[in-house]
Amino acid sequence: MSNGADPAPDSLVGLLGAVERLEAEVQAMRMSALAQSSFELDGRTYGYHVAKGNRTWDNERAVEISVGWAAVHSHGRSETVIEVGNVLGHYFDIRHRVLDLNERHRCVTWNKDILEFEPPLAPELVVSISTLEHVGHSDGPRRPEKFRQAVQATIGWLAPGGRLLFTVPLGYNPSVLGYLEDPSPQVTSMLFMRRVTLDNLWEQTNLSAVRDYRYGKPFPAANALAIVEARAG
């Protein structure tokens, strides 16, 4: 007499295997299709960044990583770049320094709170991909003012003429929308993207069109993004 559950019938095991294979085939097709597609942002064409890591093929990372990496790559001087939030190092062989509050990773240079951090250099470029929206919202007791403070802090690090480029999702942290409606005077550009298909295609839009977008609906994760640039005086 058996004391445990009976093993699944062979037919059920076979069915589960078939479902897994079908899911893998669908994922591969979606990844391939997205890798052959592109999006337009401010008159420039970018390819989507497609990777299995963090399922970039199925979320906003497909757009953000392409934009962020293009900025770092075109800047060229990695010794003058700081990334806030360890993202690019998961996909590229990076040389720049990285500030991340919590992640222990070979690419992370400093594990410090952004508002307490004093960089040992004045960077010419600070880039941040879907990280700043967590400040004051996801890292402890809610402090809505910390998002704006974090943006101002990074602008304050910049060398004269230096550039901050950051991406943030809409509909996740209410403080983000408040900032976008009343940005810092150093902000020189605010661009917006929205997801338009289940297959993760995106298009450029404006703030009024995405102001009420929700995070996680109707598509997974972000359904709208802000790409913000600020310059030091």
C-alpha positions, 0 to 999 in steps of 0.5 A, spaced: 500 500 500 502 506 497 504 512 503 505 517 498 501 520 492 501 516 486 506 518 480 503 522 474 500 518 469 505 518 463 500 521 459 500 527 463 507 527 463 507 527 456 502 533 456 506 537 460 512 536 456 509 538 450 506 544 453 513 546 455 516 545 448 510 549 445 511 555 450 519 555 449 517 555 441 513 561 442 518 565 446 523 563 441 519 566 435 517 572 439 524 574 441 526 573 434 521 577 431 522 583 436 530 582 435 528 584 427 524 590 429 526 597 431 523 603 434 523 610 433 525 615 439 526 623 437 528 621 430 533 616 431 532 608 430 534 603 435 533 596 435 530 592 441 534 589 446 532 582 446 535 577 452 532 572 456 535 575 462 529 579 466 525 577 460 527 583 456 523 581 450 517 581 454 518 588 458 520 595 457 527 593 458 527 592 450 527 599 450 531 602 456 537 598 455 538 600 447 537 607 449 541 607 455 547 603 452 547 607 446 548 613 450 554 610 454 557 607 448 557 614 444 560 617 450 566 613 450 570 615 456 568 610 461 572 613 466 567 619 466 561 615 467 557 613 473 551 608 472 545 608 478 542 601 478 546 595 476 543 594 469 547 594 463 552 590 466 548 584 466 548 585 458 554 588 456 562 588 458 562 595 461 567 599 464 564 604 467 563 605 475 556 603 478 552 605 484 547 600 487 544 600 494 543 593 495 546 588 489 552 585 490 555 584 483 562 584 480 560 590 476 558 594 482 563 599 485 559 602 491 553 599 495 551 606 498 544 610 498 544 615 493 542 621 497 548 619 502 553 618 496 559 623 494 562 620 488 570 621 487 569 624 481 565 629 477 562 624 472 560 627 465 555 622 464 550 619 469 545 614 466 540 610 470 535 605 467 528 604 471 532 605 478 530 612 481 523 610 481 524 605 487 528 611 491 523 613 497 518 608 494 521 601 494 527 601 499 524 602 506 518 607 509 515 611 503 518 618 502 515 621 496 520 627 496 526 622 495 525 621 488 526 629 486 531 629 491 535 623 488 534 626 481 537 633 484 543 629 487 545 626 481 545 632 477 549 635 482 554 630 481 555 632 474 561 635 471 560 642 468 556 641 461 555 634 464 549 630 462 544 625 466 540 620 462 534 616 466 528 612 464 523 611 469 516 607 468 509 611 469 504 608 474 509 605 479 511 611 483 506 617 484 512 621 485 515 620 478 508 623 475 509 629 480 516 630 477 515 630 470 509 635 471 514 640 474 521 638 472 527 641 475 530 647 471 536 643 469 531 638 465 533 639 457 528 633 454 523 629 456 521 623 451 515 618 452 514 611 450 508 607 450 507 599 449 502 598 444 502 590 443 503 584 446 509 582 442 512 588 446 512 593 440 513 601 443 512 607 440 513 615 442 508 619 445 507 625 449 505 625 457 498 627 456 497 621 452 500 616 458 499 620 464 494 615 467 497 609 464 498 603 470 504 599 471 502 592 469 496 593 465 494 591 460 501 588 459 506 586 464 511 591 467 511 598 465 506 600 459 509 607 459 516 610 460 519 617 461 526 618 458 529 624 461 535 628 460 538 634 464 544 638 463 549 641 469 550 648 468 
